[in-house]
Amino acid sequence: MKIQSYHSAERALTAASETLVSIISASKSQPFHIALSGGTSIYQLFHLWVSKYKESIPWSRLRFYWVNEACVPPSSPDSHYGNAEKILFIPLGISNANIHRIFGEEVPEMEAKRYSEIIKWELPGCSPLPRFDCCILELGGHGEIASISSNETELITNPNLYAVTRHPFNAHTHITMTGTTLLKSRNLLVTAVGSEKHDIIKHLVTGDSETPAAQLLKRSPKATIFTDYPIEK
């Protein structure tokens, strides 16, 4: 795990975007398989991609998947896919054929199994453990990662690709990528911007955090956190 600190949220998100551009440029994967999450800073990232990276990212080469999704229809303001469609896909003209969404409106347990099979079919690698080229995540304000919270840390080592979980801070059930799948990814880019994330980053820096994010990210040499928390050099 690496933590990169910047003077503002905008600089941190720009650095995350530039890192993604470099990863895609260096990758030999055709197509490039990327999994997206939801969250305020992720949607800020999408706006940034549309405004400044329309030409520098080869969008038609990318295949889009989800790290996690609320079990709601796409019309819901809580739908990660629904937000990505409005903010990212429609403005960039991304083909529906390149988008593999989680059907949040379906029965969660059945959808987690269906989506796991889609991932096995679409992604390269050994079928039980397919490998994403990159996962984009937001660090939760309570140390969540994906939709893995402190009351369900067993999902960090769950052998399934995706699992059903209940968000501890709202009423939604979620479908989430497990820690096993996340750790298999070639790259993990994690946004952690805003003052509400500073305590979480502070404890990650000092190494005294036992949050789900800390438990997972410290095991991944491919994880980079982009933050506006001022880390002393």
Secondary structure, 3 states (H helix, E strand, C coil): CEEEECCCHHHHHHHHHHHHHHHHHHCCCCCEEEEECCCHHHHHHHHHHHHHCCCCCCHHHEEEEECEEECCCCCCCCCHHHHHHHHHHHHHCCCHHHECCCCCCCCHHHHHHHHHHHHHHHCCCCCCCCCCCEEEEECCCCCCECCECHHHHHHHCCCCCEEEEECCCCCCEEEEECHHHHHHCCCEEEEECCHHHHHHHHHHHHCCCCCHHHHHHCCCCCEEEEECCCCCC
